[in-house]
C-alpha cells in the first residue's frame, strides 16, 4: 500500500491511497489543473482513481471534488452531513453514502471511517488497510477521541 500526498494545507488537501491495482483519492481541494500536475509528478493516471472519499465539506478539501469526479467518472463517497454541506459547491456527481464506524471495501482496500472533532457537519477520518499494512489519515482534527486512539 502506498500513500501519495498531492497537497496538504489551507490551500488544498488531496491524497491518493494505492494498493495493487486499486487507487482511492481522499479529498480534492485544489484546481483540476494543479491536481493533474501533481498526479503526473507522482505517476498516477486519472483512470486509476476508483472513488473520491471526503473527510468534510470545507473548501480546502472539496474545491475540486466535483470536477475530478466527473472527469474521472468515479463516485464521491462521504457521510450524508458532509455531502449535504458540499452539494451546492461540487455540482451533480455520482454519490455513495457512508456511515461513521461502518467499514467498507474498495478493491482490496478496507476502509474504516471514524468520527472526528472539527467545525463541520459530519467530519470523519479514515483508516486504510491492505496487503497486511494500514494507514490512518486524520485531517483538521481538533482532538483525538477514544475511537481514533483505538484505530491507531
N, C-alpha and C positions, 0 to 999 in steps of 0.2 A: 504494500500500500504506500502511496506517495501523497504528500500534501504540497500543493503549489500555492504560494501566497502571491496573488497577482496585484493586490492592493490592500493596504491596511492603514486606516487613519481617517480623519474627519473629511478628507477629500474623496474618499471612496473605499469600500471594502469588497474584496472578492477573493475566493479561494476555490481551488479545484482539488477534489479528492479522487485519486485514481487507484484502481485495483484491477489487475489483469486487463480485461477488455472493457472495463466499465469506468465511467467518469461522471462525477456529480459536481455541479457548481454550487457553492454556498455564498449567497448574497451576490449582488452585482450592482455596485454603487458608482460606476464610472460611465463615461460615454462609451458608445459602442466602438468608436474608433480606437480609443485607448484600450478597451478590452481586447480587441483583435490584436493590437500591437503586443500586449502582454502575453496573450496566448501564443503568438508566434515566437516570442522570446523563450517561452517555456516548452515549446514543441507540442502544443495542444491544438488539435484540429477541432473546429466547430462541430463537426458531425460526431465527435466522441461524446459530447455532453448529452446525457440522458434526461436530466432534470435540473431545475434550479430550486434549491432549498432556500428559504428566507428565515432569518432569525427574528427580525422585527421590521416595522414599517418606516423607520427613519430614512431620509433621503440618501444618506451616505451608504445605505445598504440596499436601496431599491432603485436608485436613479435609472439604471439601465436594464432592470429586470424584464420589463415588457418587450423592449426591442430585442433583447437577446433571446427570450423565449420564442418570439415569433420567427426570428431569423434561424434559430437552431431547431425549430419545430419540436420543442420539448415542453413538458408541463412545469408549472410553478407549484411548489409544494410548501405549505405553511399551515399554521393554525388559522382557524376561522377569524379570530380577532385581528391577526396580522393582515390577512387577506382583505378584510373589510376596510382596514386602515390604509391600505395601499392601492386599492382598486381604482380609485379616480386618478392615480398617478401612473399606473402601468398599462391601462387600457385592457382590451379584450385579450385574454390568454387562456390556454387550457389550464385548469386548476385542479389540484388534488388536496383535499383537506387532511390534516393530521391532527392528532390529539397529543397533548403533553403526556409523557410517561408511557405512551403506546408505541413500541418499536415497529419498524417495518424494514423491508429489504429492497434495495435496488441492485439488480445484478447479483454480485457476490458480496455486496457491502451491506452489513447490518447497521441500521441507524436507530439511535435512541434519542428522541427529543426530550429535553428536560427543562422544567420551568426555571427561569432566572429572574432576577430583580433588575428592572430598568423602567424608565418612564415611557412605556409603550403599551399598546393594548393587550398583547398576549405574547411576550417575548420568550424565546427558547434558546437553548444552546444545544449542541449535538455531540454525541459520542458515535464514532465510526469504528467498526470492527470488520476486519477481513484478513485472510491469509495468516491467521494467528497473531495479528497486530491490531492495536487500537490507537485512536487519536481522539482527542477531545478539543473542540473549538467552542469557546465561550467569548462572545464579543460584548462590549459595553455592559459588563456585569457589575452591578452595584455592590453585591456581596455574595459570598459563597454559602449556599444553603446545604442542608444535610443530603439532599438528593444528588447535588453536584459532587459533594465530598465522596459519597459512595461510588459515584461513577468514575471518579478519578482513581 
